[in-house]
């Protein structure tokens, strides 16, 4: 790794910042409070080549890597407009389709994803399985030239904005271990038998959450993404990008909220002095700044390892943990610095805190990351 950013990376940051600033945090706050998609910003980024910056050039993408996509995620968030579907569509689904899709699947989906005209979201979570992927109950059965899917998915982001889903389903079981064998499927969101119900959440986000019911959803066999029964290993090629881009969004949220807090602390005066003079405010902000910078380093390392084909699971988990913790602390310190104004919609801090708090839980909880590090990094006995 080179700790001095290249001219190309600096240019990406500046260009993404310029586009995002035209919309700004007030735009994001309005859409978050109304639970309305930030479609105009997404299109503007897509038109400039940033939505599909990591996708293959032969399908209209930028041909860059996870580092560049992480920069886009960070800079949009750092200028007040964190985009959750960059994590879902560009990172998870985009990487999976690019790596495991057939020629027809890549040609069908990647050009639109690269341009920002098409979104493909990801459906793995289930109400009764949680983080235990082996216990997924949504299943797909081969029936002639088709697969038929039945089951339920839970907390699936942005289904109303997407044209398709990458669905993780059980297709069999290992006769030796008894564990479920999983497969991935590309399924249009308008497929007959797919019922989509909005899942109300208290956090203000532009992206709505959904519960999905698959009721004899019949799709052609060529909807299979990758190799049947190998979905468990395949899906992890989407989860590392998910963690890296989630971390990048959190770093951006931390930068944005701390920037707002520092500006407020410099200009807000009480008893004739700027409130930032007082260590009771300056020290929490300084501590949060240090933690955000450390998280940014961890995120850059994870992205570098992933795009160079090195083992990246530990680094991706560490980055996601560090960045989510840092973002929550930064947003909380920013709200505290603003006092009562921190809760005002006019200052736009609560939606940022809400997203950071969500990313502390999802797409993988801090507790599961601690389990991973304990088991794999420290070689302690498995605790779950």
C-alpha positions in Angstrom: 0.0 0.0 0.0 1.0 3.6 -0.7 -0.2 6.0 1.9 0.1 8.9 -0.6 -3.0 8.8 -2.8 -2.4 8.8 -6.5 -3.5 11.7 -8.7 -6.2 9.4 -10.1 -7.6 8.7 -6.7 -7.5 12.4 -5.7 -9.3 13.2 -9.0 -12.0 10.6 -8.2 -12.5 12.1 -4.7 -12.8 15.6 -6.2 -15.2 14.7 -8.9 -17.5 12.7 -6.6 -17.4 15.5 -4.1 -18.3 18.0 -6.8 -21.3 16.0 -8.0 -22.6 15.2 -4.4 -22.2 18.8 -3.3 -24.6 20.0 -6.0 -27.3 18.0 -4.1 -26.0 18.4 -0.6 -27.0 17.2 2.9 -30.3 19.0 2.8 -31.3 17.0 -0.3 -30.4 13.8 1.5 -32.2 14.7 4.7 -35.4 15.5 2.8 -35.3 12.2 1.1 -34.4 10.3 4.2 -37.2 11.7 6.2 -39.7 11.0 3.4 -38.2 7.5 2.8 -37.8 8.5 -0.9 -34.9 7.3 -3.1 -32.1 9.7 -4.0 -32.6 8.9 -7.6 -31.3 12.2 -9.1 -28.0 11.9 -7.3 -27.7 8.2 -8.3 -28.3 9.1 -11.9 -25.8 12.0 -11.8 -23.1 9.7 -10.4 -24.0 7.0 -12.9 -23.8 9.4 -15.9 -20.2 10.2 -14.8 -19.2 6.6 -14.5 -19.0 6.3 -10.7 -21.8 3.9 -9.9 -20.1 1.1 -11.9 -16.6 2.2 -11.4 -15.6 -1.3 -10.2 -17.4 -3.3 -13.0 -15.7 -4.7 -16.1 -15.0 -2.2 -18.9 -16.4 -4.6 -21.5 -19.8 -4.2 -19.9 -19.7 -0.4 -19.6 -18.0 -0.3 -16.2 -14.9 1.6 -15.1 -12.7 -1.4 -14.9 -11.3 -0.2 -11.6 -11.2 -2.0 -8.2 -12.7 -2.1 -4.8 -10.4 0.8 -3.7 -12.1 3.1 -6.2 -15.6 2.0 -5.3 -14.8 2.6 -1.7 -13.7 6.1 -2.5 -17.0 6.8 -4.2 -18.8 5.4 -1.1 -16.8 7.5 1.2 -16.9 10.8 -0.7 -20.7 10.7 -1.2 -21.1 10.1 2.5 -18.5 12.7 3.5 -20.5 15.3 1.6 -23.8 14.4 3.4 -25.3 11.8 1.0 -24.5 8.3 2.1 -25.8 5.8 -0.5 -26.7 2.4 1.0 -27.3 0.8 -2.4 -23.7 1.4 -3.5 -23.0 -1.2 -0.9 -25.8 -3.5 -2.1 -26.0 -3.1 -5.9 -22.5 -2.0 -7.0 -20.5 -4.0 -4.4 -22.4 -7.2 -3.6 -24.5 -7.9 -6.6 -22.1 -6.3 -9.1 -19.2 -8.3 -7.9 -21.1 -11.5 -7.8 -22.6 -11.1 -11.3 -19.2 -10.0 -12.8 -17.5 -13.0 -11.2 -20.0 -15.8 -11.5 -22.5 -14.7 -14.1 -22.9 -16.3 -17.5 -22.1 -14.3 -20.6 -25.8 -13.8 -21.0 -26.3 -12.7 -17.4 -23.4 -10.3 -17.5 -24.6 -8.8 -20.8 -28.2 -8.6 -19.5 -27.5 -6.9 -16.2 -24.0 -5.3 -15.9 -24.3 -2.5 -18.5 -27.4 -1.0 -16.8 -25.8 -1.4 -13.4 -22.7 0.3 -14.6 -24.6 3.3 -16.0 -26.8 3.6 -12.9 -30.0 2.8 -14.9 -30.4 -0.6 -13.2 -30.1 -1.7 -9.6 -29.8 -5.3 -8.5 -30.2 -5.8 -4.7 -29.3 -8.7 -2.5 -31.6 -11.1 -0.6 -30.0 -13.4 2.0 -31.4 -12.4 5.5 -34.3 -14.4 6.9 -36.3 -13.8 10.1 -35.5 -17.2 11.6 -31.9 -17.6 10.4 -30.2 -14.4 11.4 -26.5 -14.8 10.8 -26.7 -18.6 10.5 -26.6 -18.9 6.8 -26.8 -22.7 7.0 -30.3 -22.4 8.5 -31.8 -20.6 5.5 -35.2 -22.0 4.8 -35.9 -20.3 1.4 -35.5 -23.1 -1.0 -35.3 -23.7 -4.8 -36.4 -26.9 -6.4 -35.5 -27.9 -9.9 -38.7 -28.6 -12.0 -37.8 -29.4 -15.6 -36.3 -26.4 -17.2 -37.2 -24.2 -14.3 -36.5 -23.6 -10.6 -39.4 -23.0 -8.2 -38.6 -20.9 -5.1 -40.5 -20.7 -1.8 -39.7 -18.9 1.4 -39.3 -15.5 3.1 -36.6 -12.9 3.1 -36.4 -10.1 5.6 -34.8 -6.6 5.8 -34.0 -6.5 2.1 -33.0 -2.9 1.0 -34.2 -1.0 -2.0 -36.4 -3.6 -3.6 -38.7 -0.9 -4.9 -35.8 0.7 -6.7 -34.4 -2.5 -8.2 -35.1 -4.5 -11.3 -33.7 -7.7 -9.9 -32.5 -9.6 -6.8 -29.6 -11.9 -6.2 -31.4 -14.4 -4.0 -29.6 -17.0 -1.8 -31.6 -20.2 -1.5 -31.2 -23.7 -0.3 -31.0 -26.3 -3.1 -30.0 -29.4 -1.2 -28.0 -30.7 1.7 -24.6 -32.2 2.2 -25.0 -35.9 2.9 -21.8 -35.9 5.0 -22.3 -32.8 7.2 -26.1 -32.4 6.8 -25.6 -28.7 6.2 -27.6 -26.9 3.6 -26.3 -26.5 0.1 -26.9 -23.0 -1.2 -27.3 -21.5 -4.6 -27.6 -18.0 -6.0 -30.4 -16.9 -8.3 -31.0 -13.8 -10.4 -34.7 -13.0 -10.1 -36.6 -10.0 -11.5 -38.4 -8.0 -8.9 -41.7 -8.4 -10.9 -41.5 -12.2 -11.0 -45.0 -13.7 -10.5 -45.4 -15.1 -7.0 -43.0 -12.6 -5.4 -44.8 -10.6 -2.8 -43.1 -7.4 -1.5 -44.2 -5.8 1.8 -42.6 -2.6 3.1 -41.0 -3.2 6.5 -41.5 -0.1 8.6 -38.3 1.1 10.4 -37.8 4.1 12.7 -34.5 5.1 11.1 -34.8 7.9 8.5 -33.3 6.4 5.3 -34.0 7.0 1.7 -33.8 3.3 1.0 -36.9 1.4 2.2 -36.7 -2.1 3.7 -38.9 -5.0 2.6 -40.1 -8.4 3.6 -40.2 -10.7 0.6 -42.4 -13.8 0.2 -41.6 -16.3 -2.5 -44.8 -18.2 -3.3 -44.0 -20.7 -6.0 -41.8 -18.2 -7.9 -40.9 -20.0 -11.1 -37.8 -18.9 -13.0 -35.9 -20.5 -15.9 -32.9 -22.6 -15.0 -30.6 -20.0 -16.5 -31.5 -17.7 -13.6 -29.0 -19.7 -11.6 -26.0 -17.5 -10.8 -22.8 -19.5 -10.7 -22.7 -23.2 -9.9 -25.6 -25.1 -8.2 -24.9 -26.0 -4.5 -21.8 -23.8 -4.4 -23.5 -20.6 -3.3 -22.1 -20.7 0.3 -18.6 -20.2 -1.0 -19.6 -17.9 -3.8 -21.6 -15.5 -1.6 -18.5 -14.7 0.4 -17.1 -13.0 -2.7 -19.9 -10.6 -2.2 -19.7 -10.2 1.5 -16.1 -8.9 1.6 -17.0 -6.1 -0.8 -20.1 -5.5 1.3 -18.0 -5.0 4.5 -15.5 -2.8 2.7 -18.0 -0.5 1.1 -20.0 -0.4 4.4 -16.9 0.6 6.2 -16.2 3.3 3.5 -19.7 4.7 4.0 -19.1 4.8 7.7 -15.8 6.7 7.3 -17.7 9.2 5.2 -20.4 9.6 7.7 -17.8 10.2 10.4 -16.0 12.8 8.3 -19.3 14.6 7.5 -20.7 14.7 11.1 -17.3 15.8 12.5 -17.0 18.5 9.9 -20.4 19.8 10.9 -19.6 19.6 14.6 -16.3 21.3 14.3 -17.8 24.2 12.3 -20.6 24.6 14.9 -18.1 24.5 17.7 -16.0 27.2 16.1 -18.9 29.6 15.5 -21.3 28.9 18.3 -20.5 31.2 21.2 -21.7 31.0 24.8 -20.6 33.5 27.5 -18.5 35.2 24.9 -16.4 32.2 23.8 -16.7 29.6 21.1 -17.9 26.4 22.6 -15.0 24.6 20.9 -12.6 26.2 23.4 -13.9 23.8 26.1 -12.3 20.4 26.4 -15.6 18.9 27.3 -16.5 19.3 23.6 -13.2 19.4 21.9 -11.8 16.2 23.3 -14.8 13.9 22.3 -14.5 15.4 18.8 -10.7 14.9 18.7 -11.1 11.3 19.9 -13.7 10.7 17.2 -11.5 12.2 14.6 -8.7 9.8 15.5 -11.0 6.8 15.3 -12.4 7.8 11.9 -8.8 8.2 10.6 -7.9 4.8 11.9 -11.0 3.3 10.4 -10.1 4.9 7.0 -6.7 3.2 7.1 -8.3 -0.2 7.9 -10.7 0.3 5.1 -8.0 1.1 2.6 -6.0 -2.0 3.6 -9.1 -4.3 3.2 -9.9 -2.8 -0.2 -6.2 -3.2 -1.3 -6.1 -6.9 -0.2 -9.4 -7.7 -1.9 -8.5 -6.2 -5.3 -5.0 -7.8 -5.3 -6.5 -11.3 -4.7 -5.2 -11.6 -1.2 -7.1 -13.1 1.8 -9.3 -10.2 2.8 -11.9 -11.6 5.2 -10.2 -10.6 8.4 -9.3 -7.2 7.1 -12.8 -6.6 5.8 -14.4 -7.5 9.1 -11.9 -5.4 11.0 -12.6 -2.4 8.8 -16.3 -2.7 9.0 -16.2 -3.0 12.8 -13.8 -0.1 13.3 -15.6 2.2 10.8 -19.1 1.5 12.2 -17.9 2.1 15.8 -16.2 5.3 14.7 -19.1 6.6 12.7 -21.6 6.1 15.6 -19.2 7.8 18.0 -18.6 10.7 15.6 -22.3 11.3 14.9 -23.1 11.0 18.6 -20.4 13.5 19.5 -21.6 15.8 16.7 -25.2 15.7 18.1 -24.0 16.4 21.6 -21.9 19.3 20.4 -25.0 20.8 18.8 -27.0 20.4 21.9 -30.8 20.6 21.2 -30.0 21.6 17.6 -28.5 18.2 17.1 -32.0 16.8 17.1 -33.4 19.4 14.7 -34.1 18.3 11.1 -32.5 21.5 9.9 -29.1 20.3 11.0 -29.5 16.8 9.4 -27.5 14.9 11.9 -30.1 12.3 13.1 -30.4 10.5 9.7 -26.6 10.2 9.6 -26.6 8.8 13.1 -29.4 6.4 12.2 -27.5 5.0 9.2 -24.3 4.6 11.2 -26.2 2.9 13.9 -27.8 0.6 11.4 -24.4 -0.3 9.9 -23.2 -1.2 13.4 -25.8 -4.0 13.3 -26.0 -4.8 9.6 -25.0 -6.3 7.2 -23.0 -8.1 9.9 -23.3 -7.3 13.5 -20.3 -6.2 15.6 -20.8 -9.3 17.8 -20.4 -11.7 14.8 -17.3 -9.8 13.8 -15.9 -10.3 17.3 -16.8 -14.0 17.0 -14.9 -14.1 13.7 -11.8 -12.5 15.1 -11.8 -14.6 18.2 -12.1 -17.8 16.2 -10.1 -17.2 13.1 -7.5 -14.6 14.2 -6.9 -15.7 17.8 -7.8 -19.4 17.2 -10.1 -19.5 20.2 -12.8 -22.2 20.5 -15.9 -21.4 18.4 -18.5 -19.8 20.7 -21.6 -20.2 18.5 
